[in-house]
C-alpha cells in the first residue's frame, strides 16, 4: 500500500515537477492608464508611440479608449478624480514605468525633441557581456513614465533554477480585422 502511494506521487520519476509547473500565461495583454483627458492621451499614444486606436466592447459604460500595437494594448480610462493621478516629477529610471523596445533610438529621440517632450537619456554598459543599452525616459500627459530602449542588446540569462523563459511564437497577438481602404487596394499589411 505504501508503494502504491509513493508511485502515485512520482509516476514519472520527477520529484515536485507538478509544484513548479508554469502557469498558462502567454504574453502581456495590456497596460491600463487612468487619464485626465482621454482624447489628449489618445493623441499622445498614437502620435508619439505609434499605437492604433481599436474598438472597445460596447458593454463598457465609462469613458475610455483602447489602443494596440507591438503586441500589447494600452487601455485608457477617464479619471473621476484627478487628485489620484501621478504628479509629473523628475524622471527617475528607478521609479515605476513601462518600457518599449526600439529599433532606432535616434529616430525616437528626434521625435521627442520635435514634439518638445522632455526626456532623460542614459546609457547602461554591461561589462560582463559587453552589451550597451540606450534608454530614453519621459512622461505621458498624465505623468506616467515611459521608457524607450534597445534592451534587445542584452541577452536574457535566467538567474535561478525556477521557471523557464517562454516566448509565444504562435499565439502572441489577438486576431486583427483588416478593412480594405477606399481605393479598393487589397494590399493591406499586418506587421507582427
Backbone as JSON Lines, residues from 0, in Angstrom:
{"i":0,"aa":"X","n":[0.82,-1.19,0.0],"ca":[0.0,0.0,0.0],"c":[0.87,1.25,0.0]}
{"i":1,"aa":"X","n":[1.96,1.26,0.77],"ca":[2.85,2.42,0.79],"c":[3.52,2.58,-0.57]}
{"i":2,"aa":"X","n":[3.83,1.46,-1.26],"ca":[4.44,1.54,-2.58],"c":[3.49,2.19,-3.57]}
{"i":3,"aa":"X","n":[2.17,1.86,-3.49],"ca":[1.19,2.47,-4.39],"c":[1.13,3.99,-4.16]}
{"i":4,"aa":"X","n":[1.18,4.42,-2.91],"ca":[1.11,5.84,-2.6],"c":[2.35,6.56,-3.14]}
{"i":5,"aa":"X","n":[3.51,5.97,-2.96],"ca":[4.75,6.57,-3.46],"c":[4.71,6.65,-4.98]}
{"i":6,"aa":"X","n":[4.17,5.62,-5.65],"ca":[4.09,5.6,-7.11],"c":[3.17,6.7,-7.62]}
{"i":7,"aa":"X","n":[2.04,6.91,-6.96],"ca":[1.09,7.91,-7.43],"c":[1.66,9.32,-7.29]}
{"i":8,"aa":"X","n":[2.52,9.55,-6.32],"ca":[3.12,10.86,-6.15],"c":[4.25,11.12,-7.14]}
{"i":9,"aa":"X","n":[4.89,10.07,-7.63],"ca":[6.04,10.24,-8.5],"c":[5.96,9.29,-9.69]}
{"i":10,"aa":"X","n":[4.85,9.32,-10.43],"ca":[4.65,8.4,-11.53],"c":[5.74,8.46,-12.58]}
{"i":11,"aa":"X","n":[6.24,9.65,-12.9],"ca":[7.23,9.74,-13.98],"c":[8.65,9.85,-13.45]}
{"i":12,"aa":"X","n":[8.83,9.72,-12.15],"ca":[10.17,9.75,-11.6],"c":[10.64,11.16,-11.26]}
{"i":13,"aa":"X","n":[9.95,12.2,-11.71],"ca":[10.33,13.56,-11.36],"c":[9.81,13.89,-9.98]}
{"i":14,"aa":"X","n":[10.59,14.61,-9.23],"ca":[10.19,14.98,-7.88],"c":[9.75,16.43,-7.84]}
{"i":15,"aa":"X","n":[8.49,16.67,-7.56],"ca":[7.99,18.02,-7.36],"c":[7.75,18.83,-8.62]}
{"i":16,"aa":"X","n":[7.76,18.21,-9.81],"ca":[7.54,18.96,-11.05],"c":[6.16,19.6,-11.09]}
{"i":17,"aa":"X","n":[5.15,18.93,-10.52],"ca":[3.8,19.46,-10.54],"c":[3.72,20.79,-9.79]}
{"i":18,"aa":"X","n":[4.52,20.95,-8.73],"ca":[4.51,22.18,-7.97],"c":[5.15,23.33,-8.73]}
{"i":19,"aa":"X","n":[6.08,23.04,-9.66],"ca":[6.8,24.07,-10.39],"c":[6.26,24.26,-11.81]}
{"i":20,"aa":"X","n":[5.12,23.68,-12.13],"ca":[4.55,23.8,-13.46],"c":[4.24,25.26,-13.78]}
{"i":21,"aa":"X","n":[4.57,25.67,-15.0],"ca":[4.36,27.05,-15.42],"c":[2.87,27.37,-15.52]}
{"i":22,"aa":"X","n":[2.47,28.59,-15.14],"ca":[1.07,28.99,-15.35],"c":[0.82,29.13,-16.85]}
{"i":23,"aa":"X","n":[-0.41,28.99,-17.29],"ca":[-0.7,29.02,-18.72],"c":[-0.79,30.44,-19.29]}
{"i":24,"aa":"X","n":[0.17,31.29,-18.95],"ca":[0.2,32.65,-19.46],"c":[0.87,32.68,-20.82]}
{"i":25,"aa":"X","n":[0.52,33.68,-21.66],"ca":[1.12,33.76,-22.99],"c":[1.94,35.02,-23.19]}
{"i":26,"aa":"X","n":[1.42,36.18,-22.79],"ca":[2.11,37.43,-23.04],"c":[1.42,38.55,-22.27]}
{"i":27,"aa":"X","n":[2.08,39.7,-22.19],"ca":[1.45,40.88,-21.63],"c":[0.33,41.29,-22.57]}
{"i":28,"aa":"X","n":[-0.88,41.48,-22.06],"ca":[-2.02,41.84,-22.9],"c":[-2.16,43.35,-23.0]}
{"i":29,"aa":"X","n":[-2.25,44.04,-21.86],"ca":[-2.39,45.49,-21.91],"c":[-1.92,46.14,-20.62]}
{"i":30,"aa":"X","n":[-1.67,47.42,-20.73],"ca":[-1.36,48.26,-19.59],"c":[-2.52,49.25,-19.49]}
{"i":31,"aa":"X","n":[-3.05,49.46,-18.31],"ca":[-4.17,50.37,-18.13],"c":[-3.66,51.68,-17.55]}
{"i":32,"aa":"X","n":[-4.13,52.78,-18.11],"ca":[-3.74,54.11,-17.66],"c":[-4.98,54.96,-17.41]}
{"i":33,"aa":"X","n":[-5.11,55.49,-16.2],"ca":[-6.17,56.43,-15.87],"c":[-5.68,57.8,-16.33]}
{"i":34,"aa":"X","n":[-6.53,58.56,-17.0],"ca":[-6.07,59.82,-17.57],"c":[-7.05,60.95,-17.34]}
{"i":35,"aa":"X","n":[-6.5,62.19,-17.34],"ca":[-7.31,63.4,-17.16],"c":[-8.2,63.64,-18.37]}
{"i":36,"aa":"X","n":[-7.65,63.36,-19.55],"ca":[-8.35,63.65,-20.79],"c":[-8.06,62.53,-21.79]}
{"i":37,"aa":"X","n":[-9.05,61.69,-22.04],"ca":[-8.86,60.53,-22.92],"c":[-8.38,60.95,-24.31]}
{"i":38,"aa":"X","n":[-8.99,61.99,-24.87],"ca":[-8.61,62.43,-26.23],"c":[-7.15,62.88,-26.29]}
{"i":39,"aa":"X","n":[-6.69,63.6,-25.28],"ca":[-5.3,64.05,-25.22],"c":[-4.35,62.84,-25.12]}
{"i":40,"aa":"X","n":[-4.74,61.85,-24.34],"ca":[-3.91,60.65,-24.2],"c":[-3.91,59.81,-25.48]}
{"i":41,"aa":"X","n":[-5.06,59.73,-26.16],"ca":[-5.1,59.03,-27.46],"c":[-4.12,59.71,-28.41]}
{"i":42,"aa":"X","n":[-4.16,61.03,-28.46],"ca":[-3.27,61.8,-29.34],"c":[-1.8,61.49,-29.04]}
{"i":43,"aa":"X","n":[-1.45,61.45,-27.75],"ca":[-0.07,61.18,-27.34],"c":[0.36,59.77,-27.75]}
{"i":44,"aa":"X","n":[-0.43,58.78,-27.36],"ca":[-0.02,57.39,-27.61],"c":[-0.03,57.02,-29.1]}
{"i":45,"aa":"X","n":[-0.87,57.68,-29.9],"ca":[-0.87,57.39,-31.34],"c":[0.24,58.16,-32.05]}
{"i":46,"aa":"X","n":[0.4,59.45,-31.75],"ca":[1.39,60.27,-32.47],"c":[2.82,60.05,-31.99]}
{"i":47,"aa":"X","n":[3.01,59.9,-30.69],"ca":[4.36,59.76,-30.16],"c":[4.84,58.32,-30.22]}
{"i":48,"aa":"X","n":[3.96,57.37,-29.86],"ca":[4.39,55.97,-29.76],"c":[3.85,55.06,-30.86]}
{"i":49,"aa":"X","n":[3.0,55.57,-31.74],"ca":[2.55,54.77,-32.88],"c":[1.47,53.74,-32.57]}
{"i":50,"aa":"X","n":[0.74,53.91,-31.47],"ca":[-0.36,52.99,-31.19],"c":[-1.53,53.3,-32.11]}
{"i":51,"aa":"X","n":[-2.41,52.32,-32.28],"ca":[-3.58,52.45,-33.13],"c":[-4.82,52.3,-32.26]}
{"i":52,"aa":"X","n":[-5.77,53.22,-32.38],"ca":[-7.0,53.1,-31.61],"c":[-7.82,51.95,-32.19]}
{"i":53,"aa":"X","n":[-8.34,51.1,-31.3],"ca":[-9.18,49.97,-31.71],"c":[-10.53,50.08,-31.01]}
{"i":54,"aa":"X","n":[-11.5,49.34,-31.5],"ca":[-12.84,49.38,-30.9],"c":[-12.83,48.75,-29.51]}
{"i":55,"aa":"X","n":[-13.61,49.37,-28.61],"ca":[-13.83,48.8,-27.28],"c":[-15.15,48.07,-27.28]}
{"i":56,"aa":"X","n":[-15.28,47.02,-26.48],"ca":[-16.59,46.37,-26.35],"c":[-17.62,47.37,-25.87]}
{"i":57,"aa":"X","n":[-18.81,47.41,-26.49],"ca":[-19.83,48.39,-26.12],"c":[-20.38,48.21,-24.71]}
{"i":58,"aa":"X","n":[-20.08,47.12,-24.06],"ca":[-20.59,46.88,-22.7],"c":[-19.97,47.83,-21.68]}
{"i":59,"aa":"X","n":[-18.83,48.44,-21.99],"ca":[-18.21,49.36,-21.05],"c":[-19.02,50.64,-21.0]}
{"i":60,"aa":"X","n":[-19.46,51.01,-19.81],"ca":[-20.31,52.18,-19.65],"c":[-19.55,53.36,-19.04]}
{"i":61,"aa":"X","n":[-18.25,53.43,-19.26],"ca":[-17.43,54.55,-18.79],"c":[-16.55,55.02,-19.94]}
{"i":62,"aa":"X","n":[-16.13,56.26,-19.87],"ca":[-15.33,56.86,-20.93],"c":[-13.92,56.29,-20.94]}
{"i":63,"aa":"X","n":[-13.45,55.98,-22.12],"ca":[-12.1,55.44,-22.25],"c":[-11.8,55.1,-23.69]}
{"i":64,"aa":"X","n":[-10.65,54.48,-23.92],"ca":[-10.25,54.08,-25.26],"c":[-9.28,52.92,-25.16]}
{"i":65,"aa":"X","n":[-9.26,52.1,-26.2],"ca":[-8.3,51.01,-26.3],"c":[-7.38,51.3,-27.46]}
{"i":66,"aa":"X","n":[-6.1,51.1,-27.21],"ca":[-5.07,51.27,-28.23],"c":[-4.3,49.96,-28.33]}
{"i":67,"aa":"X","n":[-3.72,49.7,-29.5],"ca":[-2.97,48.46,-29.66],"c":[-1.85,48.65,-30.67]}
{"i":68,"aa":"X","n":[-0.73,48.03,-30.43],"ca":[0.36,47.86,-31.38],"c":[1.5,47.14,-30.69]}
{"i":69,"aa":"X","n":[2.41,46.61,-31.47],"ca":[3.61,45.94,-30.94],"c":[3.27,44.74,-30.05]}
{"i":70,"aa":"X","n":[2.09,44.18,-30.22],"ca":[1.71,43.02,-29.43],"c":[1.19,43.35,-28.04]}
{"i":71,"aa":"X","n":[0.93,44.61,-27.76],"ca":[0.44,44.99,-26.43],"c":[-0.6,46.1,-26.56]}
{"i":72,"aa":"X","n":[-1.54,46.11,-25.64],"ca":[-2.57,47.14,-25.63],"c":[-2.33,48.16,-24.54]}
{"i":73,"aa":"X","n":[-2.84,49.36,-24.77],"ca":[-2.88,50.4,-23.74],"c":[-4.35,50.75,-23.6]}
{"i":74,"aa":"X","n":[-4.91,50.54,-22.42],"ca":[-6.31,50.85,-22.16],"c":[-6.37,52.14,-21.36]}
{"i":75,"aa":"X","n":[-7.0,53.14,-21.94],"ca":[-7.14,54.44,-21.29],"c":[-8.5,54.52,-20.62]}
{"i":76,"aa":"X","n":[-8.52,55.02,-19.4],"ca":[-9.75,55.15,-18.62],"c":[-9.83,56.59,-18.12]}
{"i":77,"aa":"X","n":[-10.96,57.23,-18.37],"ca":[-11.16,58.61,-17.92],"c":[-11.18,58.67,-16.41]}
{"i":78,"aa":"X","n":[-10.35,59.53,-15.84],"ca":[-10.26,59.7,-14.39],"c":[-11.51,60.38,-13.85]}
{"i":79,"aa":"X","n":[-11.95,59.89,-12.7],"ca":[-13.04,60.55,-11.99],"c":[-12.48,61.46,-10.91]}
{"i":80,"aa":"X","n":[-11.2,61.25,-10.56],"ca":[-10.57,62.03,-9.5],"c":[-9.14,62.35,-9.92]}
{"i":81,"aa":"X","n":[-8.92,63.56,-10.45],"ca":[-7.6,63.96,-10.94],"c":[-6.54,63.99,-9.84]}
{"i":82,"aa":"X","n":[-6.97,64.08,-8.6],"ca":[-6.01,64.12,-7.48],"c":[-5.25,62.8,-7.34]}
{"i":83,"aa":"X","n":[-5.82,61.71,-7.82],"ca":[-5.18,60.4,-7.68],"c":[-4.13,60.13,-8.77]}
{"i":84,"aa":"X","n":[-4.08,60.98,-9.78],"ca":[-3.11,60.8,-10.86],"c":[-1.72,61.18,-10.39]}
{"i":85,"aa":"X","n":[-0.68,60.55,-10.96],"ca":[0.68,60.91,-10.54],"c":[0.99,62.35,-10.94]}
{"i":86,"aa":"X","n":[1.79,62.99,-10.14],"ca":[2.23,64.35,-10.46],"c":[3.55,64.23,-11.21]}
{"i":87,"aa":"X","n":[3.64,64.89,-12.38],"ca":[4.92,64.83,-13.1],"c":[6.04,65.33,-12.18]}
{"i":88,"aa":"X","n":[7.13,64.59,-12.2],"ca":[8.26,64.92,-11.35],"c":[9.54,64.62,-12.12]}
{"i":89,"aa":"X","n":[10.65,64.67,-11.43],"ca":[11.91,64.35,-12.08],"c":[11.84,62.95,-12.66]}
{"i":90,"aa":"X","n":[12.4,62.8,-13.84],"ca":[12.41,61.48,-14.48],"c":[13.45,60.62,-13.78]}
{"i":91,"aa":"X","n":[12.97,59.62,-13.06],"ca":[13.84,58.75,-12.28],"c":[13.72,57.33,-12.81]}
{"i":92,"aa":"X","n":[14.75,56.81,-13.48],"ca":[14.69,55.44,-14.01],"c":[14.38,54.38,-12.97]}
{"i":93,"aa":"X","n":[14.54,54.73,-11.69],"ca":[14.26,53.77,-10.62],"c":[12.81,53.81,-10.18]}
{"i":94,"aa":"X","n":[11.98,54.63,-10.84],"ca":[10.57,54.75,-10.49],"c":[9.74,53.87,-11.41]}
{"i":95,"aa":"X","n":[8.46,53.68,-11.09],"ca":[7.56,52.86,-11.92],"c":[7.5,53.41,-13.34]}
{"i":96,"aa":"X","n":[7.51,52.5,-14.32],"ca":[7.39,52.89,-15.72],"c":[7.07,51.67,-16.57]}
{"i":97,"aa":"X","n":[6.62,51.93,-17.81],"ca":[6.5,50.86,-18.79],"c":[7.59,51.11,-19.83]}
{"i":98,"aa":"X","n":[8.08,50.03,-20.44],"ca":[9.2,50.16,-21.36],"c":[8.87,49.48,-22.68]}
{"i":99,"aa":"X","n":[9.29,50.13,-23.77],"ca":[9.11,49.59,-25.11],"c":[10.48,49.49,-25.78]}
{"i":100,"aa":"X","n":[10.73,48.36,-26.42],"ca":[11.96,48.2,-27.2],"c":[11.84,48.99,-28.49]}
{"i":101,"aa":"X","n":[12.99,49.44,-28.98],"ca":[13.0,50.31,-30.15],"c":[14.13,49.92,-31.09]}
{"i":102,"aa":"X","n":[13.85,49.94,-32.38],"ca":[14.87,49.61,-33.39],"c":[15.77,50.8,-33.71]}
{"i":103,"aa":"X","n":[15.27,52.02,-33.53],"ca":[16.02,53.21,-33.91],"c":[15.89,54.27,-32.83]}
{"i":104,"aa":"X","n":[16.8,54.25,-31.87],"ca":[16.75,55.17,-30.74],"c":[16.9,56.62,-31.2]}
{"i":105,"aa":"X","n":[17.72,56.86,-32.22],"ca":[17.91,58.23,-32.71],"c":[16.62,58.81,-33.27]}
{"i":106,"aa":"X","n":[15.83,57.98,-33.97],"ca":[14.56,58.45,-34.54],"c":[13.59,58.84,-33.42]}
{"i":107,"aa":"X","n":[13.52,58.04,-32.36],"ca":[12.64,58.36,-31.24],"c":[13.1,59.64,-30.55]}
{"i":108,"aa":"X","n":[14.4,59.77,-30.36],"ca":[14.92,60.96,-29.7],"c":[14.6,62.22,-30.53]}
{"i":109,"aa":"X","n":[14.75,62.14,-31.85],"ca":[14.4,63.27,-32.72],"c":[12.91,63.61,-32.6]}
{"i":110,"aa":"X","n":[12.07,62.56,-32.58],"ca":[10.62,62.79,-32.48],"c":[10.26,63.48,-31.17]}
{"i":111,"aa":"X","n":[10.86,63.05,-30.07],"ca":[10.59,63.67,-28.77],"c":[11.02,65.14,-28.79]}
{"i":112,"aa":"X","n":[12.16,65.43,-29.4],"ca":[12.63,66.82,-29.49],"c":[11.68,67.65,-30.34]}
{"i":113,"aa":"X","n":[11.24,67.1,-31.49],"ca":[10.3,67.81,-32.37],"c":[9.0,68.14,-31.64]}
{"i":114,"aa":"X","n":[8.54,67.23,-30.78],"ca":[7.29,67.42,-30.07],"c":[7.48,68.14,-28.73]}
{"i":115,"aa":"X","n":[8.71,68.56,-28.46],"ca":[9.01,69.3,-27.23],"c":[8.7,68.5,-25.97]}
{"i":116,"aa":"X","n":[8.98,67.2,-26.01],"ca":[8.75,66.34,-24.86],"c":[10.06,66.16,-24.11]}
{"i":117,"aa":"X","n":[10.08,66.6,-22.86],"ca":[11.27,66.5,-22.02],"c":[11.59,65.02,-21.78]}
{"i":118,"aa":"X","n":[12.86,64.67,-21.98],"ca":[13.24,63.27,-21.74],"c":[14.6,63.22,-21.05]}
{"i":119,"aa":"X","n":[14.87,62.09,-20.44],"ca":[16.15,61.83,-19.81],"c":[16.79,60.68,-20.58]}
{"i":120,"aa":"X","n":[18.01,60.89,-21.02],"ca":[18.73,59.87,-21.8],"c":[19.82,59.28,-20.92]}
{"i":121,"aa":"X","n":[19.96,57.96,-21.03],"ca":[21.06,57.33,-20.31],"c":[21.51,56.1,-21.06]}
{"i":122,"aa":"X","n":[22.77,55.76,-20.86],"ca":[23.37,54.57,-21.47],"c":[23.88,53.68,-20.34]}
{"i":123,"aa":"X","n":[23.54,52.41,-20.42],"ca":[23.97,51.43,-19.42],"c":[24.88,50.43,-20.12]}
{"i":124,"aa":"X","n":[26.06,50.25,-19.56],"ca":[27.01,49.29,-20.14],"c":[27.13,48.09,-19.23]}
{"i":125,"aa":"X","n":[27.01,46.9,-19.84],"ca":[27.16,45.64,-19.12],"c":[28.57,45.12,-19.38]}
{"i":126,"aa":"X","n":[29.47,45.37,-18.43],"ca":[30.87,44.98,-18.6],"c":[31.04,43.47,-18.75]}
{"i":127,"aa":"X","n":[30.2,42.72,-18.08],"ca":[30.32,41.25,-18.1],"c":[30.09,40.71,-19.51]}
{"i":128,"aa":"X","n":[29.04,41.19,-20.19],"ca":[28.71,40.67,-21.52],"c":[29.09,41.63,-22.65]}
{"i":129,"aa":"X","n":[29.59,42.8,-22.32],"ca":[29.96,43.76,-23.34],"c":[28.78,44.4,-24.04]}
{"i":130,"aa":"X","n":[27.6,44.38,-23.43],"ca":[26.4,44.95,-24.03],"c":[26.25,46.41,-23.63]}
{"i":131,"aa":"X","n":[25.68,47.2,-24.54],"ca":[25.38,48.59,-24.28],"c":[23.89,48.8,-24.54]}
{"i":132,"aa":"X","n":[23.2,49.4,-23.57],"ca":[21.76,49.66,-23.7],"c":[21.54,51.17,-23.6]}
{"i":133,"aa":"X","n":[20.81,51.71,-24.58],"ca":[20.42,53.11,-24.55],"c":[18.99,53.19,-24.05]}
{"i":134,"aa":"X","n":[18.7,54.21,-23.24],"ca":[17.37,54.39,-22.67],"c":[16.94,55.84,-22.77]}
{"i":135,"aa":"X","n":[15.66,56.06,-23.05],"ca":[15.04,57.38,-23.0],"c":[13.85,57.29,-22.08]}
{"i":136,"aa":"X","n":[13.75,58.19,-21.12],"ca":[12.64,58.23,-20.18],"c":[11.88,59.54,-20.36]}
{"i":137,"aa":"X","n":[10.55,59.47,-20.38],"ca":[9.71,60.66,-20.49],"c":[8.33,60.33,-19.93]}
{"i":138,"aa":"X","n":[7.52,61.37,-19.71],"ca":[6.18,61.19,-19.14],"c":[5.1,61.31,-20.21]}
{"i":139,"aa":"X","n":[4.01,60.57,-20.02],"ca":[2.84,60.78,-20.87],"c":[2.09,61.99,-20.31]}
{"i":140,"aa":"X","n":[0.99,62.43,-20.93],"ca":[0.3,63.65,-20.47],"c":[-0.19,63.59,-19.01]}
{"i":141,"aa":"X","n":[-0.29,62.39,-18.45],"ca":[-0.79,62.25,-17.08],"c":[0.31,61.96,-16.07]}
{"i":142,"aa":"X","n":[1.55,62.04,-16.49],"ca":[2.66,61.87,-15.57],"c":[3.17,60.45,-15.43]}
{"i":143,"aa":"X","n":[2.61,59.5,-16.17],"ca":[3.12,58.12,-16.13],"c":[4.41,58.06,-16.94]}
{"i":144,"aa":"X","n":[5.45,57.47,-16.36],"ca":[6.75,57.42,-17.03],"c":[6.8,56.28,-18.05]}
{"i":145,"aa":"X","n":[7.44,56.59,-19.17],"ca":[7.63,55.63,-20.26],"c":[9.12,55.56,-20.55]}
{"i":146,"aa":"X","n":[9.59,54.36,-20.82],"ca":[10.98,54.16,-21.25],"c":[10.97,53.61,-22.66]}
{"i":147,"aa":"X","n":[11.88,54.11,-23.48],"ca":[12.15,53.54,-24.79],"c":[13.59,53.05,-24.71]}
{"i":148,"aa":"X","n":[13.84,51.81,-25.14],"ca":[15.19,51.27,-25.01],"c":[15.52,50.33,-26.17]}
{"i":149,"aa":"X","n":[16.78,50.0,-26.27],"ca":[17.21,48.94,-27.18],"c":[17.7,47.76,-26.34]}
{"i":150,"aa":"X","n":[16.85,47.33,-25.44],"ca":[17.18,46.26,-24.49],"c":[17.41,44.91,-25.15]}
{"i":151,"aa":"X","n":[17.06,44.78,-26.44],"ca":[17.34,43.52,-27.12],"c":[18.84,43.3,-27.25]}
{"i":152,"aa":"X","n":[19.65,44.32,-26.97],"ca":[21.11,44.17,-26.97],"c":[21.59,43.33,-25.79]}
{"i":153,"aa":"X","n":[20.75,43.19,-24.78],"ca":[21.12,42.45,-23.58],"c":[20.56,41.03,-23.65]}
{"i":154,"aa":"X","n":[21.41,40.06,-23.52],"ca":[20.99,38.66,-23.54],"c":[20.26,38.32,-22.25]}
{"i":155,"aa":"X","n":[19.1,37.65,-22.37],"ca":[18.34,37.22,-21.2],"c":[18.93,35.91,-20.68]}
{"i":156,"aa":"X","n":[19.42,35.94,-19.47],"ca":[20.03,34.76,-18.85],"c":[19.28,34.49,-17.56]}
{"i":157,"aa":"X","n":[18.58,33.35,-17.43],"ca":[17.87,33.05,-16.19],"c":[18.83,33.09,-15.0]}
{"i":158,"aa":"X","n":[18.4,33.73,-13.92],"ca":[19.27,33.91,-12.75],"c":[19.1,32.79,-11.73]}
{"i":159,"aa":"X","n":[18.11,31.94,-11.91],"ca":[17.89,30.87,-10.95],"c":[17.34,29.65,-11.65]}
{"i":160,"aa":"X","n":[17.0,28.65,-10.88],"ca":[16.52,27.41,-11.47],"c":[15.0,27.34,-11.6]}
{"i":161,"aa":"X","n":[14.27,28.31,-11.02],"ca":[12.82,28.25,-11.08],"c":[12.31,28.86,-12.38]}
{"i":162,"aa":"X","n":[11.47,28.17,-13.06],"ca":[10.81,28.7,-14.25],"c":[11.67,28.64,-15.5]}
{"i":163,"aa":"X","n":[10.98,28.79,-16.62],"ca":[11.62,28.79,-17.93],"c":[11.16,30.03,-18.66]}
{"i":164,"aa":"X","n":[12.03,30.61,-19.46],"ca":[11.63,31.74,-20.28],"c":[10.8,31.21,-21.44]}
{"i":165,"aa":"X","n":[9.6,31.76,-21.59],"ca":[8.68,31.28,-22.62],"c":[8.41,32.41,-23.61]}
{"i":166,"aa":"X","n":[8.58,32.14,-24.89],"ca":[8.28,33.1,-25.93],"c":[7.17,32.52,-26.8]}
{"i":167,"aa":"X","n":[5.97,33.07,-26.72],"ca":[4.86,32.52,-27.51],"c":[4.99,32.92,-28.98]}
{"i":168,"aa":"X","n":[5.39,32.0,-29.81],"ca":[5.61,32.31,-31.21],"c":[4.36,32.15,-32.05]}
{"i":169,"aa":"X","n":[3.37,31.4,-31.56],"ca":[2.2,31.11,-32.4],"c":[0.91,31.8,-31.95]}
{"i":170,"aa":"X","n":[0.88,32.41,-30.75],"ca":[-0.39,32.95,-30.27],"c":[-0.22,34.29,-29.58]}
{"i":171,"aa":"X","n":[0.78,35.05,-29.9],"ca":[1.05,36.28,-29.15],"c":[0.01,37.37,-29.39]}
{"i":172,"aa":"X","n":[-0.31,37.62,-30.63],"ca":[-1.22,38.71,-30.94],"c":[-2.66,38.23,-31.07]}
{"i":173,"aa":"X","n":[-3.59,39.1,-30.68],"ca":[-5.0,38.76,-30.92],"c":[-5.29,38.84,-32.41]}
{"i":174,"aa":"X","n":[-6.37,38.25,-32.86],"ca":[-6.71,38.36,-34.28],"c":[-6.97,39.81,-34.64]}
{"i":175,"aa":"X","n":[-6.57,40.19,-35.85],"ca":[-6.73,41.57,-36.31],"c":[-7.6,41.58,-37.54]}
{"i":176,"aa":"X","n":[-8.63,42.42,-37.52],"ca":[-9.5,42.57,-38.68],"c":[-8.92,43.66,-39.57]}
{"i":177,"aa":"X","n":[-8.64,43.31,-40.81],"ca":[-8.09,44.28,-41.76],"c":[-9.22,44.71,-42.68]}
{"i":178,"aa":"X","n":[-9.46,46.02,-42.74],"ca":[-10.51,46.54,-43.6],"c":[-9.87,47.11,-44.86]}
{"i":179,"aa":"X","n":[-10.42,46.8,-46.04],"ca":[-9.85,47.38,-47.26],"c":[-10.02,48.9,-47.25]}
{"i":180,"aa":"X","n":[-9.03,49.59,-47.82],"ca":[-9.15,51.06,-47.86],"c":[-10.06,51.49,-49.0]}
{"i":181,"aa":"X","n":[-10.31,52.77,-49.12],"ca":[-11.27,53.3,-50.1],"c":[-10.82,53.13,-51.54]}
{"i":182,"aa":"X","n":[-9.53,52.89,-51.77],"ca":[-9.02,52.75,-53.13],"c":[-9.17,51.34,-53.68]}
{"i":183,"aa":"X","n":[-9.88,50.48,-52.96],"ca":[-10.03,49.07,-53.34],"c":[-8.69,48.37,-53.5]}
{"i":184,"aa":"X","n":[-7.71,48.83,-52.78],"ca":[-6.39,48.23,-52.81],"c":[-6.36,47.13,-51.76]}
{"i":185,"aa":"X","n":[-6.18,45.92,-52.17],"ca":[-6.2,44.79,-51.24],"c":[-4.83,44.46,-50.7]}
{"i":186,"aa":"X","n":[-3.91,45.4,-50.8],"ca":[-2.54,45.14,-50.31],"c":[-2.38,45.6,-48.87]}
{"i":187,"aa":"X","n":[-3.35,45.31,-48.04],"ca":[-3.25,45.69,-46.63],"c":[-2.18,44.84,-45.96]}
{"i":188,"aa":"X","n":[-1.44,45.46,-45.07],"ca":[-0.34,44.75,-44.42],"c":[-0.56,44.68,-42.92]}
{"i":189,"aa":"X","n":[-0.24,43.56,-42.34],"ca":[-0.26,43.41,-40.9],"c":[1.18,43.13,-40.48]}
{"i":190,"aa":"X","n":[1.68,43.95,-39.59],"ca":[3.05,43.76,-39.1],"c":[3.0,43.07,-37.76]}
{"i":191,"aa":"X","n":[3.63,41.93,-37.65],"ca":[3.69,41.22,-36.38],"c":[5.05,41.36,-35.77]}
